[in-house]
């Protein structure tokens, strides 16, 4: 069936026509509304709130029937405002899945699985890409006093060369800690003091010290970053994090919805954190802390299994290792929400090999900027680097100052012509992940007549899925409903042996639990079992 699911998605995706560039917030809304209009039986859309910048935070629900009663995956895009691909992956997944919803395989998928898609959690920040001045902004429209001087937004970006984008300044200085890359003069790298190297440049973001405090662009437009504003390990008062966890409307709106969505068993977010290409290893010391700071061992094994699935589907290789940040959605999804939580940027600059035909050589110093520029050249991409240009800078009189460097957004987002195959692979992954979802079933039902009008009823409750019904950490959480097994008697029936209601923390993947009752009476008996994250089932017994 998995092969049929993928085939249906490929066939439907092949007929789609992508736009020429990433979509702004208005275009995103049009795409989402078009899906609901075209597929009203399988998709619904609502705005959870509006940001301080007046942008909608959309929730697209995909599934058939009573979606709230089926195991669900939350798919979160726009985790970081400068990661345009994250939103495209979320919306593109919805488009490809719904275009294939007329096939039997996808109908079956949507009859048993719900997807909650949050297309863009950073619309205020992302809109900067479409403005007259491009800058890799991550913060929303909330005014903030990042340098704690009693003023807000007083040290903004300055486009010193008038090219409509904020790049970098390199300032010649005897106190600088950067030097020119030995293999690419366009790139600066840190001087290694331990090896006796001396720096020649200071490297700053393009701008002027408007408030004369010795810092550049430290208090500009762009307030709170969604991926720093979540509740786990929130670093209060740090730039972009907010004065307290979930301080922003968009953060609270998502959390309010998800904490009521008891059927969600996994969260998949598209951002710079990455535990899909590179799973998080089990750390016994971190996992044993009073406030758990590492994946519990069974959950680390699940992370590894899902990572293997991801790498097989996407053909992932050369993935950069990214450290989990603070106040981020990946950590929140596991440590506070108690679900399986996964994240990936979806794309990264491939590690390039030198083109010997052009007499390129292996880099003597590995550097992400040098690697990107070589890759861009090999791909024929010529418009994502601003050549260094000398300017007169008021804060550095008598010093040589140049503006230039890799353009904003370039290293985090592929050229749009490369997006479609990336979306296709991640759609396949999200479909195959659902094929592993926990599923409660009843098997091996037996009845045995005893003396005095008594009947022994026994059965096995099984989890037919490839994932446990709950994460191991989630078993400790109030916000996750346990497995309930209940005997529904009728007439004069009476449970005289065994508990009428059992509550289980979880059932492992492909695991089972056995139950037995002694019932007094005759007629029809119903046994119900299940939980929101694994579905519900029931069976009738004639006594």
N, C-alpha and C positions, 0 to 999 in steps of 0.2 A: 504493500500500500504506500510506503514511503516513496518508492520510485514513481508511482502514479501521481502522488502529490507534487513532486518536483517537476514531472513532465507537464502537468497542467499549468504550473506557474511559468515555466519556460515558454510554453506556447502562447500564453496570454501576454507575457511580457514582451515577446517578440513583436507584437503588433502595436506596442505603445510607442508614442513619440515624445521624447523629452524636450523640454525647453532648452534655450541656448545658454542659460545661466541660472544660478541659484535663485529661488523665489523669495521675494520680500514678503512681509506679513500680510499684505492685502492679497497677493497672489496665492499664498498658502491658504488663506481663508477660502478663496475661490475654489481651490483644488479640493479642500475638505467638503465644502458644501456640494460640489459636483458629485462626490462619491455618495453622499447621503441621498441625493436626488436620483442617482442611477441605481443604487442598491438599497432601497428603503427597508427591505426585509432582513438585511444583514448588517446595516450600519446606522448608527445614530450619533448625533453631534450636539454638544452643548458647551457653552462658555462657563467655566467654573468661576472666573473673576476677571477683572481688568487690572492691569498693572498701573502703577503711578504714571506711566507714560501713555495710558489709555489703550493699551494693546490687550486683546483677548488671550486668555489662557484656555485653549481648547482641550476637550476630552472627546476622542472618537472611540466609541464602543463598537466592536466588531464581533458578531456571533448571531446565532439564530435562537428563537424562542426566548425563554427566561434566562437572559445572559448572567444575571446575578446568582443563579443557582448552579453554575458550571465552573469547574476549575479554570483559573485565569492567569494570564501572563500580563504584567504591566510593562509597556514599551515606552521609554522616555527619551525624547529627542530634545535638542536645544539645551543640553545640560550646561554648556559653556557658549556664551554669545559669539565668540570668534570661531566656533567649530560649526560652520555652516553645514557640513556633511551630516552631522547628527540629526538635524531636522529633515534633511532630504532622505536619510535612511528610514526615519519613522514614517513620513508621509508616503515615500516610495513603497515601503512594505505594505501599507494599507492599500495603495492603488493596485499593486500586483496581486495581492491576495484576493481582493474583491473582484478584480477582472477575471479571476479564475473560479469565482464562487458558483458558477453554473455547472461546473464539473462535479461528478459524483464524489470524487475524492475530497475536494475542498468542502462540499456540502457536508460530508461526514465529519470533517475536521471542525467546522463551525457549529455542528450540532452537539459537539462534546467539549468544545473549548471556547473561552471568551478571551479576547484581546482588548485591554484598555490601553489606548494609544494616546500619549501626551505629546503632541507633535513638536511643540516649541516652548520650553520653560524659560527662555531668555529673549523674548521678542524685542524688548527695549534695546538691549545690547546688540542683537543681531542686525537691527535696522541700520546700525552705523556703517555696515558694509555697503549699503545702498545710498549713503549720504554723499554730499559734496566733498567731505573729508573722511577718507577711510582710515580707520585705526582699529587695531585688534582689541576692541572693547569687550569686557566681560560683565560689567556692572549695569544695573538697570537704571531707571530714571529717578530713583530716590536721591535727593540732595544729601550729601554727606560731608562731614568735616574730617577728612582722612588724616590731616596733619595736626588735628586738635588745637587749632589756633583761634577758634571761635568764628571762623568764616567758612563758607562752603563754595566749592567750585571756583576758587580764586586763582588756582595755578593750572590752567588748562593746557591742552596741546597747542602747539604753534607750528603751522606749516611754513617753515622758513624758506623753502625753495619754491613754494607755490605750485607743487605738482599734484595737490589733492590727496596726499597720503602722508601718514606719519611713519617715518623710518627711524634712522639713528643719527647721532652725532659722534664723530670721532675727533677727539681733541688732542693735539700733540702736547705732551706734558711729561716732565721728568718724574712726576709722581704717579704716572699712569701705570696700570697693571695689565695692559693688553699689548700684544705685539702682532705683527703681520704673520699670517699663516705661511709657512715656508713653501707651500705648493699652490697657493691661490692668494694673490695680493689683495683681492677684494674682501677677504675674510680676516677678522681679528680673532685671536685666541688668547686665553689667559697665559701670561708669562709664568713659568715654573721657577719660583724663587729658590726651591730646594736644589735646583740644578744650576743656580747662579744666573738665571735669565733675568733680564731687566725689561720692564714694560716701557712702551713708548707712547701709548695712547690711553685716554679715558674714553669709555664707551657709555653713551647716554642716549635716552630716547630724544627724538627731535623736539625741540622746544626752547623756551626761555624761562628763566627763574623769575616768574612774574611777581611773586610775593617776597623775593629776595631773602629766602631762608636757607639758601644753599642746596636746595633740592629742585628737581625738574619734573614737572607734570605730576606731582604727587597728590594734587587735590583738584582733579579736573572733573568733567562730566562723566557720569557712569558710576553709580553708587554701589549697590550691593550685588554681588555675584551669586547666582542661584547655587552653584556648586560649592560655595563656602558657607551657605546659610542654613544647611540642614542641622539636625540636632545632635548627631554623634560627634564627639570631640570638637565641638565648636570653639573656635579661637576668638573669643569676644574681644572687640576693639581693634582687631587687626584689619588692615585695609581690605575692603570688599566683603567682610564677613558679617557685618551688621552688629548692632549693639547687643543683640541677644539672638538666640537660635529661632529660626522661623519667624523672623521679624517682618518678612515681606509677604504681601498679599498672595503672590503666586506660589510661594513655598507653603504657606498655610493652606491654600486651596487644594494643592495636591495631597498634602498630608491628611487633611480632613476627609477627602474622598477615600484615600487608600486605607486609612485606619478603619473605615466602615466597610471596606471591600474584603470581607473575610475569606472570599474564594480565591484571592491571589496567592499563588504558591511560589512565583518567581518574578523577579524584577530584572529587566534587561535595559540598561541605559547606554546611550551613545555619547561618550565623552572621552577625555584624554586618559582617564583611569583605565587600566587594562588587566583584568584577571581572566580573560578568555584566551588570548594568545599565550599568555604566561600565567598559569594558575598560581594562586597564593599558597605557598607551602604551609604545612602544619607546623606551628610553633608551640610546643608544649608549655613553655614558660608564659607566653602571652595568653594562651587559652586557659591557663590555670589561675590567672589573676582574679581577684575578687570582683572587679569590674572587667569583664571579659574583653580582652584586647586582640585576640587572635581567633581564627576559625577553629571550632571544635573539630576533632579528628574526622568523624564521619562526614562533616560538611566540607572539609578540605578534600576528602576523597571524591565527593560529588563535584566540587569545583574542577578537579582534575579530569573527571569523566566528561563533563560538559565542555571543558577546554579541548579535549581530544576530538569531540564531535565538531566543535567550531573550526578547529584547524583542518580537519578532513574536508569539511564543506567549503570553506573559504580558500583553502590552499595557502593558509597563512604561513609566512616565513619572515625572518629578519625583523620581527616585531620588537620595537623598543621596550625596554623594561621601564614601567612607570611606577612611581611611588604613590601609594594612596595618600590623598591630601587630607585636609581637615574640614569638617562640616560638609562632606561630600555625599552624593546620593548613593554611591556604591557602598560605602560603609554604613550609612543609615539603613539601607535596604536589608542588611544582614543583622547588624548589632542592635538596632532599635525596632525595626519592623519585623524582624525574625524570619524573613523569607530567604530563599536562595537568591543571591544577588550577583549579577554579572554586568560587566561593562567592557566596552571596546571603543576605540576611536574609529574602527571600520576601515581605515586606510592610514598608511604612513609612507613616508618617502622610502622607496626601496634602496637597499644598500647597493651602490653602483660599483661596477668593475671598470677599470681604465680601458679606454678605447685605444688599443695599440696602433690602429691604423692612423689615429690622430696624434700618436706619440704621447698619449697620456700615460702617467706613471701611477703606481700605487701610492696613496697618501702616506707620507712619513708621519703625519699626525692626524688621527681620526677626529673629524669634527662634523657636526650635523649640518652646519651651514655650507661647508665645502662640499659635503656629499650631495646636498640638495642642488647646488649650482651645477655640479657635474651631471646629475640626473636630468635637470631641466634642459641643459645643453643637448644631451643625448636624445631627449624627447622633442627637441625643436621648440621649446618654450623660451621665449626671449623677452617677455614683458613683465617678469616678476622680480627683477633686480634693478634698483636705482643706482646708477653709477655715482661714485663719490664726487661731490662737487664742492669746491671751496667757497665759503661764505664768510661775511663779517658778522661776528656774533657779539652782542653787547656785553655778555657776561664773561667773555674771554678776550679782552683787548690785547692786541699784540701777539696772540697765539694763532696757529693755523687750526682752523675748524672746518670740517667737511661734513656734508649731509649725504646720506646714502644707505645702502644695505639691502637685505632681502625685504621685499614688500610685505606688509601685514597680510595675514590670512594664507599666504602662499604655502607655507610648510605644513599647515594643518588640514588643508583642503585640496583635493586634486582638481585639475582643470575639469570643468563641468562635463566635457565630452567623455570623461572616464567614470562618471558617476553611475551610469546604468548597470554595468556589470557588477559593481560593488553592491548596489541595491539588490540585484538579483541573488547574489550569494547570501546576503544577510536575510533575505526573505526565505530562502531555502533553510537557513539555519533556524529561524524562528518557527518554521513549520515542523522541522525535525525535532526541535526541543519539545514541542507540544506532544509529539509522538511518545515521549518518555514520561509524560505527566502521570502522577499517581492516580489510580483508579480502584475504587473499592468494589469488591465482588463477593458473592456468597457461593460456596461450593460444599460438596460432600454432606448435603443435608440427610440426616437419618432420624427415623422415629422408631421407638421401641416400646411396645405395650408392656406395662407393668401391672401389678395387682391393684385392686381397689380403684379402678378407673383412672389410673395414673399413666402418663406417657412421658418417656424421656425423649427430648428433642436435642439433637446435637448438630453442629455445623462448623465449618471453617470460614473465617472471614479473611479474605486475601487482598493484597495490594498487587494488582496486575501491572502496575506501571514500573518504569525504570528509575523513578525517583521516590524517595520516602514520602509519606503523606505530609510530613512536616520536617523542616530542618531540625537538627539536634538542638540548636540554640532556641529555635522557635517553640520547642516543647515547654520552655520555661515562661513563655510570654502569655500575658492575659489577653492580648489582642489576636490570638489565634484559637479558633474553636477546636476542641478535641474531637476524636472519633466517638460517636455515640452509637451504642447497640441497644435497642429497646424492643421488648416483647409487648405487643399490643393484644391484650386479651379481649374477649367479647363474651356476653352472656354471663354464665356462671363459672367461666374458666378462672383458674387461680394458679399463680406461680408458687409452688410449694418447695421447690428446690432450685437454687441459683438466684441471682439478682435480676430483677425486672429490667434495670437499666445499668449498663456498663459504660464507663468512660475510659478511653485509651489515649495515651499521649501520642502515639504514632504507630504505624506499621512500616517496616523497612521495605525498600524496593523488592518486589517479588517475594515478600514475606507473608506470614499468615499468623492468625491467632485462633485458637479453638474455644468453642463455647458449648455449654450444655445446661439444659434446664429440665426440671420435672414439672409437668403441667397436670393439674387436676381438671377434668371436664372433657367435653367433646365439642366438635364443630370446627370452625375455621379460626386459625391463629395467624397473625401477621408478625413477622420479625423485620424490623427496619434497622439499617446500618449506614453510616457514612459521616462525612464532615465536609465543610465547604471547599477545602482545598483538594479533595479527592472524589467528590461527587457522592450521591446517595443511591441506595438500592434497597429493595425489600423482597421478601419471599413469603408466600402463603403456605401454611401447613394445615392439612386436614387431620384432625385428631380422631 
